[in-house]
Amino acid sequence: MADIEEKIKDIAVKNGASAAGITSVLKSDDLVKIKSLFENIPPDLSYLKSNIEKRLDIKKWYPDAKSVLLCAWQYWNSSMNYEAAIAKAMPGAVLEGYAQQTAKAMLPPCGGISEGYAHPRPKRGKPAVNITDYPLFFKKKSRKLISAELPEFFRSRNIPIKISRYALSRDYHKTIKKKLKAMLKELKTFDNRIDGRFFVDTSPVFEKKLSERAGLGWQGKNTLIINSERGSYFFIGGIALSIALKSDNPSANLCADCDLCIKACPTGALEKPGVLNPNKCISYWTTQSKSEIPLSIKEKLGGNIYGCDICQHICPYNRQQTAGDRQQAKIKISEFMV
């Protein structure tokens, strides 16, 4: 008979998760380290400084917590075509050579880890997307275009316009919360001792640290959770559970001496392994900032009008999935893509 932990993870996968893991609710003792992460945080991200005690101790967010179920929800993999995905997400878009340009500009020599690899400048060409109303496009996806003048800024310079892969999907908060709610309902039916509270990335929960402990992956040098089989193109959600469970083994960090993500970042936002300076981050400036984008950053955006995938696209773990892994992932991913 399968252990209760395996049955719980099976229920998670049945309800749409790409992978699942379990960890304990041990209080983190990284208070000094966590506070240091917020030293240079922009005012627009000041909300991250709140509820630090809850972030350190999930029992202060959900007092009945005895274990935590963590789930990965994959939204992209190496078999998918960006050009086709953006065309589907943007009816009427005109795409001209985008995939070939970015593939050549962003992949390291021989498709693997290369000592001393330097990220080349993106090739310029005709605008990749011809859409007249970007604000409307993002509104339909429950998002907001931070800088309305960016599309014209790039068009006037013949720089192909890019949108982060996750932003081509539906609002994942709504989708994942719905699935977690159904998951918790089924868990309660499975075992009447179970109750819980679910979270995505808007709750005061350190899901990255919990994900590492639950074996979903390790926090890479680009600060994202990386799974050796699935890469890093996945959302994270979970449920704090009222039942004590056996923890999965934590993930080992497999980045080794690879620093492609650090070298590839055009603004130098990854100042050292695992440390991101949001004041330099393209994703911050194009999805969260309420201030005007500095010219020094704008000139290095490389066509990104919403989000940035450079430090993920360059990661070797995002390009080495097996055919079976890719096929299974596509079934899950279809639930997010429009």
N, C-alpha and C positions, 0 to 999 in steps of 0.2 A: 504494500500500500504506500502511495506517495506521501511524503511528509506534508504537513499543513503549509509549510513555506512554499513548496513546489506548487501546490494547488492554488495558493493565493497568486503566485506569479503567472500561472496558467490562466487564471481569470483575468489578470491584467492584460495579457496578450490577446485573449479572446475579445476583450473590449477595445482593441485597437492599438495597444502599446507595441512598439517594435522590440523592446526588451524591458526587463524588469529586474530589480534587485531589492534586497532588504537590509536594513541596518538598524543598529540600536539607537537609543535616544541619549547617549552619553553627552554630557555638556562639553562644549568646546572650551579649551583653555587658551584660545588664540586672541584674547581681547586686545592685547598690545598690537599684534599683527593686523587685526581687523581695523583698529582705529587708524593705523598707519596708511591703510588703503584709501582713507578719506581725506588725507592731508591736503591734496591739491585738487579736490573735487570741485567742479564748477557749480555755481548756485543752482542751475537747473536740475542738478542731481542731488541736491541737499537732502531730499527725502530719504536717500539711502542711509543717512546718518541716524535716522530715527529707529526706535525699537531695536537697538543693538543687543540688549539683553535677551530679547525674544529670538534674535538671529543666532545668538550663542547657545540658547537653550530652548529647544522646540516645545518643551513642556510649559514654558511661559506663554506660548502661543496657543497650545492645546494641552491643558493640564492632565488629561487622561492618557496622553501619549506614552506608549511603552515600546514601540518600534515604528519604523517608517518604511513604507513601500515607495520606491523610486521608479519612475517609468521614463523611458526614452521614446520620443515620438518623431520618427525620421520624416523629414520633408524634402530631402534631396539625396541622390546618390550618383555615382560616377557613370551610370548608364544613361542618365537623362541628358537631353539636349537643351541648353539654355535658350538657344535661338527659337526652338519650337515652343518652349514653355512661355517665353515672353510674348510670342505672337498669339498664343492661345489666351493669355491673360489680358492682352491688349488688342482686341479686334480692330483691324484696320491699320495695325502697325506695319511699318516698312522696315525690314531688317536687311542690312546689306553687309554681309561678311563679318558680322560681329563675332561669331563663334571662332572663326579661324584667327581673327586678330587677337582675341583674348587668349586663346590657347597658346599661340606662339609667344605672346608677350609675358605670360605668367608661369608657364611650366619650366622647371629647371632642366638643364641638359640631361638627356637620357631618361627623363621622367623620374628621376630619383634624387637622393640627397647628394648635393655637390658642394664640396669644400670651397669656400670663397665665392659662392654664387651671388651675383648682384642682380637685383630686379631691374630689368630694362625698362626704358620709357615705353608706354603704350604707343602703338602705331596709330597715326592719325588717318582719317579717311572720312567718308560720308557719314552723316549722322545715322546711327543704327535704328533709331525709332522716330517715326514721324507722327506725333500725336499733338493735337491742338489744345487739349485740356487735361493736363496732368493732375491738377487739384481734384478734378472730378473722378479720375481714375483711382486715386488714393482714397477719396471719400467712399467710393463703392467698396473698398476693402477695409473700411473702418480705420484708415490712416490719414495722416495729414502731410502734405508736401511742405516741408519747413521753409524752403527758400524757393518762391515761385519764379524767381528770375534765373535760376540755374539752367533750366532747359535751353533758354535762349543764349545764355553765357556759353554753353557747350556748342550749340548749333553754330554760333558766329565764329567759332574756332575750329569747326569741323571735327569735333571730338565725339566719338560714339557715346550715346547716353546709356548708362547701366543702372539697374535696380537690383538690390540684393535679392537673392533667391528666396529667402523666407517671405519677402514682401509680395511675391507673386501668388502666394497662397491666401486662403481666407484668414481672417483674424484668428490666430491659433489659440488665443486665450479663451474665446467662446467655444471653439471646437473641443479643446482639451478639457475644459471644465465640464462640458456636457458628458464627455466620455468618463471622466473621473467620478461624476455623480452616479452614472449607471454602474460603474465598477464597484463603488462603495455599496450600492444597493444590493448587488449580487453577492458581495462579500458578507453582508449582514445575513442574507438568506442562507449562505453556505455555513456560517457559524454564528449563532446568535450571541456569542460573547463579543463579537466584533462591532465596534463603532469607530468613528473616525472623523477627520476633517481634512479636506483636500486643498491643494495649493498648486498654482502654476508659478510664474515668476513675479507676480504682483504682491505676494504675501511676504511678511518679514521672516523668511526662511532661507537659510544658506543652502540652496539646493545643490550647488556645485560641490561643496564639501561633503554633503550627505551622499551625493552621487558617487563620489570617489570611494567612500566607505562602503557603499552598497554594491560596488563592483561594476557600475555602468561605464566607467572609464576613468581617466586621470586628467587633471587640469594641466593642459599643455602650456607651452611657453607663450602662446597667444591668449592665454587665460581661459580658453574654452575647454569643455570636457571632450576628450577624444577617446573613442572606442577603437580598439585595434582591428575590429571586423567591420564596423559601421562608419568609421570616420567621425566627423563632428557636426554634420548637418542634421541635427535633431534638436527638438525642444525637450524640455524637462518638466515633468509634473509629478505629483505624488500624493500620498495620503498618510497622514499621521494616524496610526492605528492604536486602539485601546487594548491590544493583546500583545503579550511578550512573545517575540519570535527569534529564531536563530538567525544571526547575521550572515550575509554572504561575505566571501573574502574580498577585501579592498583591492582596487586595481593598482598594479605597479605602473610607475611612470616610464613609458617607453620612448620618450622623445630622444633620449641619449644625447649625442652631441649635435643633433640637427638643430639648426637655427634659421631655416629658410623663411619662416614667418616673420622673424625679427628683421631680416635683411630685406624682405619683400615690401614691408610697410613703407609707402612713399613719404609719409609725414614723420616717421620715426616714433610713432605712438607707443610701440613696444620698447620701452627704454631699457629693459633688461628682462631676462626670462621670467614670465609670469606676472610682469608688472606693466599695466597699461595706463598711460597718461591720457585721460579723456579729453584734455585740452588740445591734444594733437590728433585725436581719433576721428577719422572720416565718418564713421557710423554715428558718433555723437553729434557732430556738427550738422549732419543731414537728416537726423531722425528725432533729436531731442532738444537741441539748443534753441533758445528763444532770442539769441543775439545774432547780429549780422556775422556771417562767416568771414574771418580775416582773409585778406588777399593772399597771404602766405600759405594758407590752407587751401583756399579756393583754387589756386594755380596747380595744386597737387591732387585734386579730387579725381582726375582721370576719367571724368564722365559720370561719376557716381552721384546721382541725384537723391537716392534714398538708400542708406545703408552701404555696406562694403563687405565683399567676400574675399578680399585679397589674401588675408592670413589663413583662410580656410582652403581656398582654391589651391594654394601652393603646398598644402600639407600632404605628404605622401600617403597618409592613412585615408585620405579622401579619394584615392585613386586606385586602391588595391582590393576592392571587394570581389568576391567570387561571383560567378554568374548566378548561383543559387541565392546568395545573399541579396544580390541586386533585384532579382525577380520577386522575392518575398517583400523586399522593401517597397517596390513599386506598388504592390497591392495596398500597403498601408498609406503610402504617400498620396495615392489617388483621393483619399478622404480629405486632404487639405487643399489640393490644387483645384482651381476654378476652371 
